């Protein structure tokens, strides 16, 4: 049986990795597009920041449950619905943590000097080559920040995880839910141990983020 902390770490790693793969193309488009209605896409991406987790969790539960189109399709494919499963938690976490990855990605990509990109294009480099040889290396600090923020945000999830995954030990019971359970049972020592572990991990991630940002700002001076 997977421990709550290990399950949370696995969920955070899967979520942050998927957001790195899926969020970078979206961030690149947001950073360089001239689409007039871009603000609508940006608002949609940022929606999980202001939306109550229980509201998002409720709609995800409807969509991923046996009566939802996506949940029913997954059930026919695998024999179980996405709701109350680790796969469902990953999907829900990707949606919930999307702005914490895409916004830093977008800011980092948009900060790259356009003159450098224009010079690369004038020398005959393709957009793909320019991205991997120039844009991506210059934006690495912001990309690492987005990865770390989405990891930390997922690590401490509660509302969406509880609504979408329930509280199944070894399968969907994350560290934050385990802390809540221990408090309800008045097992404060266990809750304290789990809390200090999450606190230490979150603090270390913030140290990494602030260190990278400080190093980047020093280079720009």
C-alpha positions in Angstrom: 0.0 0.0 0.0 1.4 3.4 -1.0 1.9 5.8 1.8 0.0 9.2 1.7 3.3 11.1 1.4 4.7 8.9 -1.4 1.3 9.1 -3.2 1.4 12.9 -3.0 5.0 13.0 -4.3 4.1 10.8 -7.2 1.0 12.9 -8.0 3.0 16.1 -7.9 5.8 14.7 -10.1 3.4 13.3 -12.7 1.4 16.6 -12.7 4.4 18.9 -12.9 5.9 16.7 -15.7 2.7 16.7 -17.7 2.4 20.5 -17.3 5.9 20.9 -18.6 5.1 19.0 -21.7 1.6 20.4 -22.2 2.1 23.9 -20.8 5.2 24.9 -22.7 3.5 24.9 -26.1 0.5 26.8 -24.7 2.9 29.3 -23.0 4.8 29.8 -26.2 1.6 30.6 -28.0 0.5 33.0 -25.4 3.9 34.7 -25.3 4.1 35.3 -29.1 0.6 35.2 -30.5 -1.1 38.4 -31.9 -4.6 36.8 -31.5 -6.9 39.6 -30.3 -8.9 37.3 -28.0 -5.8 36.0 -26.3 -7.1 37.5 -23.0 -9.9 35.0 -23.0 -7.5 32.1 -23.2 -5.4 33.7 -20.4 -8.5 34.1 -18.3 -9.4 30.5 -18.8 -5.9 29.3 -17.9 -6.0 31.5 -14.7 -9.5 30.4 -13.7 -8.3 27.7 -11.2 -6.6 30.4 -9.1 -9.8 32.1 -8.2 -12.2 29.2 -8.5 -13.0 27.4 -5.2 -11.4 23.9 -5.3 -14.6 22.3 -4.3 -16.4 23.8 -7.3 -13.7 22.6 -9.7 -13.6 19.3 -8.0 -17.4 18.9 -8.4 -17.4 19.6 -12.1 -14.4 17.3 -12.6 -16.3 14.6 -10.7 -19.3 15.0 -13.0 -17.1 14.8 -16.1 -14.9 11.9 -15.0 -17.5 9.9 -13.3 -19.5 7.0 -14.8 -22.1 9.4 -16.2 -19.7 11.8 -17.7 -18.7 11.3 -21.3 -15.0 11.2 -20.6 -15.5 8.9 -17.6 -17.7 6.6 -19.5 -15.2 6.4 -22.4 -12.4 5.6 -20.0 -14.6 3.0 -18.2 -15.2 1.2 -21.5 -11.5 1.4 -22.3 -10.1 0.3 -19.0 -12.9 -1.1 -16.9 -13.0 1.7 -14.3 -13.8 5.3 -14.3 -11.4 8.1 -13.9 -13.1 9.3 -10.7 -11.7 7.8 -7.5 -8.5 6.7 -9.3 -4.9 7.9 -9.4 -5.3 8.7 -13.1 -8.2 10.9 -12.4 -6.3 12.7 -9.7 -3.5 13.4 -12.2 -5.9 14.8 -14.7 -7.7 16.9 -12.1 -4.3 18.1 -10.8 -3.1 19.1 -14.2 -6.2 21.3 -14.7 -6.0 22.7 -11.1 -2.3 23.5 -11.3 -2.3 24.7 -14.9 -1.9 28.5 -14.1 1.0 27.9 -11.7 3.0 26.4 -14.6 1.8 28.3 -17.6 2.0 31.8 -16.2 5.7 31.5 -15.2 6.4 29.8 -18.5 4.7 32.6 -20.5 6.5 35.3 -18.6 9.9 33.7 -19.1 9.3 33.1 -22.8 8.0 36.7 -23.3 11.0 38.2 -21.6 13.4 36.8 -24.3 14.7 39.6 -26.4 12.9 39.6 -29.7 15.9 41.1 -31.5 17.9 37.9 -30.6 15.2 35.8 -32.1 15.0 38.0 -35.2 18.7 37.7 -35.7 18.5 33.9 -35.5 15.7 33.9 -38.1 17.7 36.1 -40.4 20.6 33.7 -40.2 18.3 31.0 -41.5 17.5 29.1 -38.3 14.1 27.4 -38.2 11.6 28.3 -35.5 12.2 24.9 -33.9 16.0 25.3 -33.8 15.7 28.9 -32.5 13.4 27.7 -29.7 15.7 25.0 -28.5 19.0 26.8 -29.0 18.0 30.3 -27.9 14.5 30.7 -26.4 14.5 27.7 -24.1 17.9 28.2 -22.6 17.2 31.9 -21.8 13.8 31.0 -20.3 15.1 28.0 -18.2 14.9 29.9 -14.8 11.2 30.7 -15.4 10.5 27.2 -16.7 12.1 25.7 -13.6 10.0 28.1 -11.5 6.8 27.0 -13.1 7.7 23.3 -12.7 8.5 23.8 -9.0 5.4 25.9 -8.3 3.1 23.3 -10.0 4.8 20.6 -8.0 4.4 22.4 -4.7 0.8 23.4 -5.5 -0.1 19.8 -6.3 1.7 18.5 -3.2 -0.6 20.5 -1.0 -3.9 19.9 -2.8 -6.9 19.1 -0.7 -10.3 20.2 -2.1 -9.9 18.9 -5.6 -8.3 15.7 -4.5 -11.0 15.0 -1.9 -13.9 15.7 -4.3 -12.4 13.8 -7.2 -10.6 11.0 -5.5 -12.3 10.5 -2.2 -10.2 9.2 0.6 -9.1 5.7 -0.4 -6.0 4.6 1.6 -3.2 3.6 -0.8 -4.9 4.8 -3.9 -6.2 8.4 -3.5 -5.4 9.4 0.1 -2.8 12.1 -0.2 -0.7 13.6 2.6 -3.0 16.6 3.0 -6.0 14.4 3.4 -4.1 12.1 5.8 -3.3 15.2 7.9 -7.0 16.1 8.0 -7.9 12.5 9.0 -5.4 12.5 11.8 -6.7 15.8 13.1 -10.2 14.5 13.1 -9.0 11.5 15.1 -7.2 13.8 17.5 -3.9 12.1 16.5 -1.9 15.4 16.6 1.5 13.8 16.7 0.9 12.0 13.4 -0.6 15.2 11.8 2.4 17.2 13.1 4.9 14.8 11.5 3.2 14.8 8.2 2.8 18.6 8.3 6.4 19.3 9.1 7.5 17.1 6.2 5.3 19.0 3.7 6.5 22.3 5.2 10.1 21.3 4.7 9.6 20.2 1.1 7.6 23.4 0.3 10.3 25.6 1.9 13.1 23.9 -0.1 11.2 24.4 -3.3 10.7 28.1 -2.5 14.4 28.4 -1.8 15.2 26.9 -5.2 12.7 29.3 -6.9 14.0 32.4 -5.2 17.6 31.4 -5.8 17.0 30.9 -9.5 15.2 34.2 -9.8 17.9 36.0 -7.9 20.6 34.5 -10.1 18.6 35.5 -13.2 18.1 39.1 -12.0 21.9 39.3 -11.2 22.7 38.3 -14.8 20.3 40.9 -16.2 21.9 43.7 -14.3 
